[in-house]
Amino acid sequence: MIQTIKDAKPVVHLYSLEGSGGSKSLQSQHSESSLPFYERGFSLISAIFLLVVIAALGTFAVTLSTTQQQSAALDIMSSRAYQAARTGIEWGVYQVLPGSAAAFASTCRTAGSNSQTISPLSGTLENYTVIVNCVATSHTEAASTVWGYQLAASAAQGIQSMLDYAERNVASDIWVVQ
């Protein structure tokens, strides 16, 4: 259904030059009553609505950007924690190899278990704490002693329960004939 408004009047601005002496001013003789009541203030409502929508979109964009940056930073920290834990496993494997005269392996064999913190790491892993645990078992096979080492490395950075905390654990089993 289409309605037409027959009583709508066009807006007319009349200007007159008034002034005393040498000064003149331009004054509008526009009356608000020349606009129909349903048109008054409509543009103000539209402008406020648009400002609110644009502000909401801006807030959403900033929040999304911040969240993505934090997620990317945590992803990098987790990858570095994994690499630090792998470094701990590789260190532990080197310690239990037959040619190594490391105290770590002998303590692991005599006590049944051993734990050691590796520090300091260098480069981008320098802020990570790496703890390597070893559990050793042995058995005899064809007149040879076979040692089994269960190595577990844990690498962590930051304080647990904080947003910038990252931790990764890696485990490996090594069997060595001696």
Secondary structure by P-SEA (a helix, b strand, c coil): cbbbbcccccbbbbbbbbbcccbbbbbbccccccccccccaaaaaaaaaaaaaaaaaaaaaaaaaaaaaaaaaaaaaaaaaaaaaaaaaaaaaaaaccccccaaaaaaaaacbbbbbbcccccccccbbbbbbbbbbbbbcccbbbbbbbbbbbbbccccccccbbbbbbbbbbbbcc
